[in-house]
Amino acid sequence: MSNEAYQGTVTLTVAQATIRFLSNQYSERDGVEQRLIPGAFGIFGHGNVAGIGQALLQNEINPAEGENDMPYIMPRNEQGQVHAAAAFAKATNRMQTWMCTASIGPGSLNMVTGAALATTNRVPVLLFPSDQFATRIPDPVLQQLEDPTTLDISVNDCFRPVSRFFDRINRPEQLIPSLLGAMRVLTDPAETGAVTIAMPQDVQAEKYDWPVEFFARRVWHVRRPPAEKAALARAVERIRAAKRPLIVAGGGVIYAEASEQLREFARQTGIPVADTQAGKGAINFDHECAVGGVGSTGGDAANHLADTADLVIGIGTRFSDFTTASKTQFKNQDVGFVNINVGAFDAAKQSAVMVVADAREALTELIDLLKDHRVDAAYSAEIAAEKQAWERVTQECYHRDQTPLPAQTEVFGALNELMGEDDVVINAAGSMPGDLQALWQARTPVQYHVEYAFSCMGYEVPAAMGVKLARPESEVVAIVGDGTYQMLPMELATVVQENIKVIYVLLQNYGFASIGGLSESRGSQRFGTKYRQRGTGSHLADDELIKGVDIAANAASWGLDVIKVNGIQEFREAYRKAEASDRPTMIHIETDLYGPNPPSSSWWDVPVSQVSTLDSTRTAYEQHVESRRPQRHYL
């Protein structure tokens, strides 16, 4: 288009200008361009129904010249819509995300948890919470928070600490630099997360003469920063000197689409590769150097090697508390770290040799620089032995043939065997992420989608919708605990309304297995973690178990096809039926609240009461003191 075509102005409301601008934004990496914001979620109220709501309607019925479609989906819960957008972004390796809008007050504030999840996980979401009147003539407007010390605050200020970018549009012309800044953050490979632009409801509907050039097609190039030569030299020196190196692959490997390079680097050097929750699948489980999950919820193979590693090479990982087992996992007193990360903040952790770079770029360089280097044969033999030993444990957990109620690990085993390599399993909270990280055998980078940075109960139901929108060709399977289900089931209605074919696997065990087990191990006797008849006000173990809540019937009432099964054989048959269906389906199965879970070879620091009248708590405190002895800063 010629420069003359961009001359002049066009009169639109702020909301209309927002939608027109967003419809023409694209991301690009490695020559592949795609719509950055391909659709909109929105729940409307008096804050946005006549602003962004009207703009989306106008886009659908009578789009402006040069304006692309902005498909709209009506969610049921504001937090849920942000989870769906975050899951979509994760499934597209952060190259795309959906916009989310909500009404003033409680509607917008409901998005804060989703914003925190996105920023914690470093995935982009774009939020437009509605705000009070900028003119302050209707004041206080319905649902407005009043602060007697200032008039320049609203509930939307709660987004500031959980957003990578926050702005408030008090005048129409402020929208131009704000949206440009928002796109920069959404496409930043390191400093991305929730982008929040608060929209006063009167400003949304206010007209302005916009420069036509503002709406031109823009391509935002997602950079792949190369590694500094000197930093690579320092890393190579440390790797060559190490006798027992270990790679910890995080989500950054998958987002950078660096799996091929990671597999080749491991094959060439023989260095074992452990994975975090976000990094599982970065290397295929049957690769000779893949040793599985590491840390508090890891397996024996990776954790035994981590215990004695003299060099840990973190690639695209932020070294969360679980990955380091609360700073007890890497027990070698002489252990050192090399961190390859696109963000300097994460690269600097553990006093590491820093390589601030895109994972694919850095690995490509290291493959060449270390082409003549390989670990000792004895170490390779040890890696193979650890892999074989953990494979036996995994198969035992997958095929317990436990009656009358199966362990949840048997359900995971069936899914692991039934699902295709490009299908996606989703989970986020409870004891399930721990079992999955330890046991799941991911064959591809797309197969494993576990949100464990924020581990937000309620993520799984809307996340399945988001992932399916991103990967319509895949079977998308969300494993949902009965506790998580009760937190946020509302998007089931959206899934049914939009006929989004996903499979939900509901594990019913009448309690909170994860926190129950944690409570018991810390001397609190599973208090408040089972569905018990309250009656006298107690929640002790001998209270009557409540089985009156029928989740299967509830799911059916949302419009899903529901299959109730008993045992693993029936579960396998039900999965094939759900797979063949073109409708959203839930498979409901009862599992044993008490597991058993995979054997643990690591630790997690959860403080225990230092004084107590309970024997269970006193014993747990003594164990906690002993378990904490290896804990240290990695300096």
Buried (B, 14 or more C-beta within 10 A) or exposed (E): EEEEEEEEEBEBBBBBBBBBBBBBBBBBBEEEBEBBBBBBBBBBBBBBBBBBBBBBEBBEEEBBEBBBEBEBBBBBBBBBBBBBBBBBBBBBBBBBBBBBBBBBBEBBBBBBBBBBBBBBBBBBBBBBBBBBBBEBEEEEBEBBBEEEEEEEEBBBBBBEEBBBBBBBBBEBEBBBEBBBBBBBBBBBBBEBBBBBBBBBBBBBBBEBEBEBEBBEEEEBEBBBEBBBEEBBEBBBEBBEEBEBBBBBBBBBBBBBBBBEBBBEBBBBBBBBBBBBBBBBBBBBBEBBBBBBBBBBBBBBBBBBBBBBBBBBBBBBBBBBEBBBBBBBBBEBEEBBBBBBBBBEEBBBBBEBBBBBBBBBBBBBBBBEBBEEBBBEEEBBEBBBEBBEBBBEBBEBBBBBEBEEBBBBBBBBBBBBEBBEEBBBBBBBBBBBBBBBBBBBBBBBBBBBBBBBBBBBBBBBBBBBBBBBBBBEEBBBBBBBBBBBBBBBBBBBBBBBBBEBBBBBBBBBBBBBBBBBBBBBBBBBBBBBBBBBEEEEEEBEEEBEEEEEEEBBEBBBEBBBBBBBBEBBEBBBEBBEEBBEEEBBBBBBBBBBBBBEBBEBBBBBBEEBBEEBEEEBBBEBBEEBEEBBEBEEEBE
